[in-house]
Amino acid sequence: MSNEEKPMQLRLELQLNPVADEVSAITAVVRPILKSVLYALKSDVVEEMGGFENVKVKMLPRLYRPGDRDCGLCFEYAVHDAMNRHEPSVLERLSDAMRNHCNVPGTTTASILFGAEKAGALNLINTAKERLTEDSRLLAGVRGQPAKLKRHIDSLAAAFRRKDVRDALPWSISGTWKADLFVGYTDSDRWVATTVKINPDHLEGARGLRIGIVPAREAKSDLVRRDDSRNLIICPLPHDGAFMEVFYQGWVVVQQFIKADAHLPKEVYLPRQAERQVARYLEDRREFPVLDVVDALHPLSQPGLLETQEQSAELVSRREKAVTIGTGAVVAPIAREKNESAVAG
């Protein structure tokens, strides 16, 4: 190897822990579900309580009004949270969609929750603006310079309610006001607009939307694939023993807990011991604000799964003359055990 050549870097994603035990896995997904339920409350009611940060757990049964879209909203929050905490069964699929189907460069995955139509949307949009930089680019899948996402984030939010603003958006991203998440890589600062639907039949394409996240359907292919009719990369999330099963368990825990007036539900409503234990966590903290409880449950949630290690790999050529290699890094997934999920992220 000549002095001018750099060694190839191997980036090894080591899975530190198996998919968590039921209690910690359900606890992990209950956190974003609680936050979604909180932000779904009517803004005028929240203002009377002194803001979202002052709404206590015990008040949720009195303030929360179930709606048809509640499960879908919680699903969006849960996918966003799972992406940021590197949940393997979610990260693996989204990394495949971003790298292999949308050509998004980078290594450090992240998600930004957008959701301009939701209650509490102003908080979400402000958080998104704080996460973005002046160089954040939105890859729309068309030729030309990608749009600067931070510059357009306010217009995208306003476009949800105003057609005149939609008409003024750049052509390449004119449909991204429908996005629920922006997923991408923080090291490259490149993002793609993503729609998330709990019912796959509700997926709709729009100009600038790249990925559609849905639950995998029984007896249907769960491969990441392109849907030409919607112009979306479909990213199904697996069910049995994976993310969707845990999500629905967390959803049931929160709903039954609220129905029980923020107390531990009767056993007939939550017969599984793991679900009852998570409900006890909530009952023990019913006197505290919801957002504080979400933070307090973090240490009880599924622990970190991935550790990144980098090392040099010397390339030995069979030829006497050195060969220039275009690829500078290889991402290698290494599972903790053979029967556990491996993630390239």
C-alpha positions in Angstrom: 0.0 0.0 0.0 1.5 3.3 -1.0 2.0 6.2 1.4 -0.7 8.2 -0.5 -3.4 5.6 0.0 -5.6 5.5 3.1 -6.6 2.2 4.7 -10.2 1.2 4.4 -12.2 1.7 7.5 -14.5 -1.1 8.9 -17.4 0.3 10.9 -18.7 -2.6 13.0 -22.2 -2.2 14.5 -22.1 -4.6 17.5 -25.4 -5.5 19.1 -24.7 -5.2 22.8 -28.0 -6.7 24.1 -30.6 -9.1 22.7 -34.1 -7.7 22.0 -35.1 -6.7 25.5 -37.2 -8.6 27.9 -40.9 -7.8 27.6 -41.1 -5.3 30.5 -38.3 -3.1 29.3 -39.3 -3.4 25.7 -42.9 -2.4 26.4 -41.7 0.4 28.7 -39.6 1.8 25.8 -42.6 2.0 23.5 -45.0 3.3 26.2 -42.9 6.5 26.5 -43.6 7.9 23.0 -47.2 6.7 23.3 -47.7 8.7 26.5 -46.1 11.7 24.8 -48.4 11.4 21.8 -51.5 11.1 24.0 -50.4 14.3 25.9 -49.9 16.3 22.7 -53.2 15.1 21.3 -55.0 17.0 24.1 -56.9 20.1 23.1 -54.7 23.2 23.3 -57.2 25.3 25.3 -57.5 22.7 28.0 -53.7 22.3 28.2 -53.4 26.1 28.5 -55.7 26.1 31.5 -53.5 23.4 33.1 -50.5 25.7 32.7 -49.0 24.0 29.6 -48.0 20.5 28.5 -45.2 20.4 31.1 -47.8 20.7 34.0 -50.3 18.0 32.9 -50.0 15.2 35.5 -50.5 11.5 34.7 -53.7 11.3 36.8 -55.3 14.0 34.7 -55.1 12.1 31.4 -58.3 10.1 32.1 -60.1 13.5 32.6 -58.6 15.3 29.6 -58.1 12.7 27.0 -60.8 12.0 24.5 -60.2 8.9 22.4 -60.4 9.4 18.6 -60.2 7.3 15.5 -56.7 8.5 14.6 -55.1 8.0 18.1 -53.4 4.7 17.3 -52.0 6.1 14.1 -50.6 9.2 15.9 -49.0 7.0 18.6 -47.5 4.8 15.9 -45.8 7.9 14.3 -44.3 8.9 17.7 -43.2 5.3 18.4 -41.5 4.9 15.0 -39.7 8.3 15.5 -38.6 7.3 19.0 -37.5 3.8 17.8 -35.4 5.3 15.1 -33.6 7.6 17.5 -32.9 4.9 20.0 -31.7 2.5 17.3 -34.4 -0.2 17.7 -32.9 -2.9 15.5 -36.1 -4.1 13.7 -36.9 -0.5 12.7 -33.4 0.8 12.0 -32.6 -2.2 9.8 -35.6 -1.5 7.5 -35.2 2.3 7.4 -31.4 2.0 6.8 -32.2 -0.3 3.8 -34.8 2.2 2.5 -32.5 5.2 2.8 -29.2 3.7 1.6 -30.3 1.3 -1.1 -33.4 2.9 -2.4 -33.0 6.6 -1.8 -29.2 6.9 -2.0 -29.0 8.9 1.2 -25.4 9.1 2.4 -24.3 8.9 6.0 -23.8 6.6 9.0 -25.5 8.2 12.0 -29.3 7.7 11.7 -31.8 10.0 13.2 -35.5 11.1 12.9 -37.1 14.5 13.1 -40.8 14.5 14.1 -42.8 17.0 11.9 -46.5 16.3 11.8 -47.9 19.8 11.0 -51.5 18.6 11.4 -51.2 17.5 15.0 -52.1 19.2 18.3 -48.9 20.6 19.7 -47.6 21.0 16.2 -45.9 24.3 17.0 -43.7 22.6 19.6 -42.8 19.9 17.1 -41.9 22.3 14.3 -39.8 24.4 16.7 -38.0 21.2 17.8 -37.4 20.3 14.1 -35.9 23.8 13.4 -33.5 23.4 16.4 -32.3 20.0 15.1 -31.7 21.3 11.5 -28.7 23.3 10.4 -28.2 25.7 7.5 -26.7 22.9 5.5 -29.6 20.4 6.1 -30.7 19.2 2.7 -33.9 17.4 1.7 -33.4 14.8 -0.9 -36.5 14.8 -3.1 -35.4 12.2 -5.7 -35.1 14.6 -8.6 -32.1 16.1 -10.3 -30.8 19.5 -9.2 -29.6 21.0 -6.0 -31.5 19.6 -3.0 -33.6 22.1 -1.1 -32.4 23.5 2.2 -34.9 22.0 4.7 -34.5 24.6 7.5 -35.3 27.4 5.1 -38.6 25.8 4.1 -39.8 24.2 7.3 -42.1 27.0 8.3 -43.6 27.1 4.8 -44.1 23.4 4.9 -46.0 23.7 8.2 -48.1 26.6 6.9 -48.9 24.7 3.7 -50.9 22.1 5.6 -53.7 24.7 6.1 -53.1 27.2 3.3 -53.3 26.3 -0.4 -51.6 29.5 -1.5 -48.5 28.5 0.5 -48.5 25.1 -1.1 -48.6 26.6 -4.5 -45.6 28.7 -3.6 -43.4 25.8 -2.5 -40.5 24.6 -4.8 -41.8 22.1 -7.3 -39.5 19.3 -6.1 -40.9 19.4 -2.5 -44.4 20.6 -3.1 -45.9 17.6 -1.4 -43.7 17.3 1.6 -46.1 19.2 3.8 -47.7 15.8 4.2 -44.7 14.3 5.8 -44.8 12.9 9.3 -41.1 12.4 9.8 -37.9 13.5 8.2 -35.4 10.6 8.5 -31.8 10.7 7.6 -28.2 10.9 8.8 -26.9 13.6 11.1 -23.3 13.3 9.9 -24.1 14.0 6.3 -27.1 16.3 7.2 -29.2 14.7 4.5 -32.9 13.9 5.0 -35.9 12.4 3.2 -39.5 13.1 3.8 -41.4 10.2 5.2 -45.1 9.3 5.7 -46.2 6.9 8.4 -49.5 5.1 8.4 -50.8 2.4 10.7 -53.2 1.4 7.9 -51.2 0.6 4.7 -54.3 1.4 2.6 -54.1 5.0 3.7 -50.6 5.6 2.2 -50.6 8.4 -0.3 -47.7 9.6 -2.5 -46.9 13.2 -3.0 -44.1 15.1 -4.7 -41.0 15.0 -2.4 -42.2 12.2 -0.2 -39.8 9.3 -0.5 -40.5 6.6 2.1 -43.8 5.1 3.4 -43.6 3.3 6.8 -46.4 0.8 7.5 -46.9 -2.4 9.6 -46.1 -5.6 7.8 -49.2 -7.5 6.8 -49.8 -11.1 7.4 -49.1 -13.3 4.4 -47.7 -10.3 2.5 -44.1 -9.6 1.7 -42.3 -7.6 4.3 -39.4 -6.6 2.1 -38.5 -3.0 1.6 -39.7 -2.3 -2.0 -40.6 0.4 -4.4 -44.3 1.2 -5.1 -44.4 2.8 -8.5 -48.1 3.7 -8.2 -47.4 5.9 -5.2 -43.8 6.7 -6.1 -42.8 5.6 -2.6 -40.3 3.2 -1.1 -42.5 1.0 1.1 -40.9 0.1 4.4 -42.9 -2.6 6.3 -42.1 -3.0 10.0 -42.2 -6.6 11.2 -44.7 -7.9 13.7 -44.2 -11.3 15.4 -41.5 -10.9 18.1 -40.6 -7.5 16.7 -41.5 -3.8 16.8 -45.1 -4.0 15.8 -46.0 -6.6 18.4 -44.4 -4.6 21.2 -46.0 -1.4 19.9 -49.5 -2.9 20.2 -48.7 -4.1 23.7 -47.7 -0.6 24.7 -50.8 0.9 23.1 -53.0 -1.6 25.1 -51.2 -0.7 28.4 -51.7 3.0 28.0 -55.4 2.7 26.9 -56.3 0.3 29.7 -54.4 2.4 32.2 -56.4 5.6 31.2 -59.6 3.6 31.2 -58.8 2.5 34.8 -58.6 6.2 35.9 -54.8 6.1 35.9 -54.7 3.1 38.2 -53.6 -0.5 37.7 -56.3 -2.1 35.6 -58.0 -5.3 36.7 -56.2 -8.5 35.7 -58.9 -9.3 33.1 -58.0 -6.1 31.2 -54.3 -6.6 31.4 -53.7 -10.4 32.0 -50.1 -10.5 30.9 -47.6 -10.0 33.7 -45.2 -7.8 31.7 -48.0 -5.4 30.7 -49.2 -5.2 34.3 -45.7 -4.3 35.5 -45.5 -1.4 33.1 -48.9 -0.2 34.2 -47.6 -0.3 37.8 -44.7 2.0 36.7 -47.4 4.4 35.6 -49.6 4.1 38.6 -46.6 4.7 40.9 -46.0 8.0 39.1 -49.6 9.2 38.6 -49.0 12.4 40.7 -46.2 13.5 38.4 -46.3 15.4 35.1 -46.5 13.2 32.0 -43.3 14.6 30.5 -41.4 14.0 33.7 -42.7 10.4 33.8 -41.6 9.9 30.2 -38.1 10.9 31.2 -38.2 8.9 34.4 -39.0 5.7 32.5 -36.0 6.1 30.2 -33.6 4.1 32.5 -36.2 1.4 32.8 -36.5 1.0 29.0 -34.7 -1.2 26.6 -31.0 -0.4 27.1 -28.7 0.7 24.2 -28.4 -2.0 21.6 -25.6 -0.8 19.4 -22.0 0.1 19.8 -20.0 1.4 16.8 -16.4 0.4 16.5 -14.0 1.5 13.8 -10.8 -0.2 12.7 -8.5 -0.1 9.8 -8.5 -3.0 7.3 -5.4 -3.4 5.2 -6.2 -4.3 1.6 -3.9 -6.9 0.1 -3.9 -6.9 -3.7 -3.0 -9.9 -5.7 -1.4 -7.6 -8.2 2.0 -6.1 -7.6 0.6 -2.7 -8.5 -1.6 -1.1 -5.9 -5.3 -0.8 -6.8 -7.3 2.3 -5.9 -10.5 1.4 -4.1 -13.4 3.8 -4.3 -15.2 2.6 -1.3 -13.7 4.0 1.9 -15.8 2.2 4.5 -17.8 -1.0 5.0 -20.6 -1.3 7.5 -20.7 -4.7 9.0 -23.6 -5.9 11.2 -22.7 -8.3 14.0 -25.4 -9.8 16.1 -25.0 -10.7 19.7 -26.1 -14.3 18.9 -26.9 -16.1 15.7 -30.6 -16.0 16.3 -30.8 -12.3 17.1 -31.3 -9.4 14.8 -28.3 -7.8 13.2 -28.5 -4.2 12.2 -26.5 -2.2 9.7 -26.9 1.4 10.6 
